[in-house]
């Protein structure tokens, strides 16, 4: 067993590539809506479509890619998805420089990037599982989680400053470059990936598209966790536009205050990701997964009581800090639990199905809560989402058992 501190040179390059692309993504956070409003003079409906339709169509486009990627080496796929995202994003500053940038192009780019994001995430999970022994997966996932929250803290303020100085198109170009650097980092991991499992039928089948969902729904451990995360993530993300309307509109907060309310609490995610492994070592992964999953559902209802002034700002920051802290503990444990309960030859299809469902649920619930916010007002809609979130822990696995190694992994050397 490894010490859990040194995971080897290939993982180091993969981790560095992940951090680089994560920072680029957060530097460009919100760039497309800003471009749509300030450059293309788009209205609220178009901006909403850019956020929801791009993610939803991208998720649908990623469905057939899961079976295709499953039976191929994952490292070339990761490099290809980075290059696809880089190329798609670079079309935006090029078109802007030529005076040819349009809303349809932004929508198409968002679809391509969303599909590539899902495919990359699924292939990365499979590559990570082949790269490290099972006992190191939690260490690796905690490092990814810590890096993601660090990028969340650093990226938006730097991106906001860059938008102010250079315009929003500059941050899109920076995001594109980050994917190019990520591709170079993944290439540097080396070519020692084990061959993929052979396809049982020898040729693609229509049923392959559903294999990920079949595996999840047939597994008594994964099924409740899958339903929990899809509903939880969807409800949390659905409240973001409503909170923006409440804070920036009715309560009169400045944009910098709104950004601060979410940037500073992200430190909680960094702290939580550092706590995940020692807590799991002391109390057991299953227990910590269940407790952190329950605790993270308790916070959002407080957003309905947000008021004006410093008190309201501190309330939002406190709620977000508690929520993100618990998510920082939960997320790496969830990612590890999911990998351990999935055989090596089904990882890509399972992770693709998981991500597609989560993004689809988020798009659907965001649209539904946008309608509720219009009919009831943002505060009652926030309260309703918070109350429903309180019920999501009921979907958590009741007994989070440790998975036995799949047959494909049993003979794999620890190095």
Order of alpha helices (4+ residues) and beta strands (2+ residues): alpha-alpha-alpha-alpha-alpha-alpha-alpha-alpha-alpha-alpha-alpha-alpha-alpha-alpha-alpha-alpha
